[in-house]
Amino acid sequence: MPRKDPRMSTTATPVSAKATPVRLCRPLAAVLGGLALALTATGSALAADGTFIWIGPQGKAYALDNPPDDKCLDMAQEARGARNGTKKPLVVYTKKRCKGSALRLAPGRSAPANARFASVVFSPR
């Protein structure tokens, strides 16, 4: 019950009523946390789990972990000897923008060591 403060002409608000916004924040934080977790789980479903490995300039090995699905990736430099260490198929192309001759690699398979490519798409449709 509100108490009248003799020094003020208004009624003082009880402390428990001021705590109401804090009580609302906890459920809201829980809902937002759950939503963030759900979006994170969904995001991983949109990637080819595993590692894509290839040989770049001067014989140096390069790797890409959990590459995105259905997105054409152009190689910035010389690339050859693709190895599909993901759990989904991929296609390497001889030209950029996923054009030219295509070589499909099943999970766990490798292209010949001297097979050059300029772009790749994971889990092609």
C-alpha positions in Angstrom: 0.0 0.0 0.0 1.5 3.4 -0.9 2.7 5.6 1.9 2.2 9.3 2.1 5.5 11.2 2.6 4.8 14.2 4.9 7.5 16.3 3.1 6.0 15.7 -0.4 2.6 16.2 -1.8 2.8 13.0 -3.8 2.5 9.4 -2.8 5.9 7.4 -2.6 6.1 4.3 -4.7 6.9 1.1 -2.8 10.3 -0.5 -3.6 8.6 -3.8 -4.8 6.8 -1.9 -7.6 10.1 -0.5 -8.9 11.5 -4.1 -9.1 8.9 -5.0 -11.7 11.0 -4.0 -14.7 13.8 -6.3 -13.4 11.3 -9.1 -13.2 10.4 -8.5 -16.8 14.0 -8.4 -17.9 14.8 -12.0 -16.8 12.2 -13.7 -19.0 13.0 -11.4 -21.9 16.7 -12.3 -21.5 15.8 -16.0 -21.4 13.7 -15.7 -24.6 16.5 -13.7 -26.4 19.1 -16.2 -25.3 17.0 -19.1 -26.6 16.5 -17.4 -29.9 20.2 -16.7 -30.2 20.9 -20.4 -29.5 18.4 -21.5 -32.1 19.9 -19.2 -34.7 23.3 -20.5 -34.0 22.2 -24.1 -34.3 20.5 -23.2 -37.6 23.6 -21.5 -38.9 25.7 -24.7 -38.5 23.1 -26.6 -40.6 23.9 -24.2 -43.5 27.5 -25.1 -43.7 29.4 -28.1 -45.0 30.9 -29.5 -41.7 34.5 -30.4 -42.1 37.5 -29.0 -43.8 38.3 -28.3 -47.5 42.0 -28.5 -48.3 43.9 -27.4 -51.4 47.4 -26.7 -52.5 48.3 -23.0 -53.3 51.3 -21.2 -54.6 54.7 -22.8 -53.9 53.1 -26.0 -52.8 51.7 -24.5 -49.5 48.6 -26.2 -48.2 45.5 -24.1 -47.4 42.3 -25.1 -45.5 38.8 -23.8 -45.1 36.8 -25.0 -42.1 33.0 -25.5 -42.3 32.5 -23.7 -45.7 29.1 -22.2 -46.5 26.7 -24.3 -48.6 25.5 -23.3 -52.0 27.9 -20.3 -52.3 30.4 -20.1 -55.1 33.8 -19.2 -53.8 36.5 -17.8 -56.1 40.1 -18.6 -55.3 42.3 -15.5 -54.9 45.4 -17.3 -56.2 46.6 -20.5 -57.8 44.8 -23.6 -56.5 45.1 -27.3 -57.2 44.7 -30.7 -55.6 41.4 -30.1 -53.9 40.5 -32.5 -51.1 37.0 -32.7 -49.8 37.2 -33.3 -46.0 33.6 -32.1 -45.5 30.5 -34.3 -45.0 28.9 -33.0 -48.2 29.8 -33.1 -51.9 31.5 -30.2 -53.6 32.3 -29.1 -57.2 35.5 -27.4 -58.3 35.5 -25.3 -61.5 38.3 -24.4 -63.9 37.1 -20.8 -64.1 36.0 -18.2 -61.6 32.3 -17.7 -60.7 31.8 -21.5 -60.9 32.1 -21.6 -64.7 34.2 -23.8 -66.9 34.8 -27.5 -66.6 33.5 -29.0 -63.3 34.8 -31.8 -61.2 32.5 -33.2 -58.5 34.1 -34.5 -55.3 32.2 -36.7 -52.9 32.9 -36.4 -49.1 36.4 -37.7 -48.4 37.5 -37.7 -52.0 40.4 -35.8 -53.6 41.1 -34.4 -57.1 44.4 -35.3 -58.8 47.3 -33.3 -57.3 47.9 -31.4 -60.5 44.2 -30.6 -61.2 43.9 -26.8 -61.1 40.7 -25.0 -60.2 39.6 -21.4 -59.9 36.3 -21.7 -57.9 34.4 -24.1 -55.7 30.8 -24.6 -54.5 29.9 -26.8 -51.5 26.7 -28.9 -51.4 25.6 -27.8 -54.9 21.9 -28.0 -55.7 
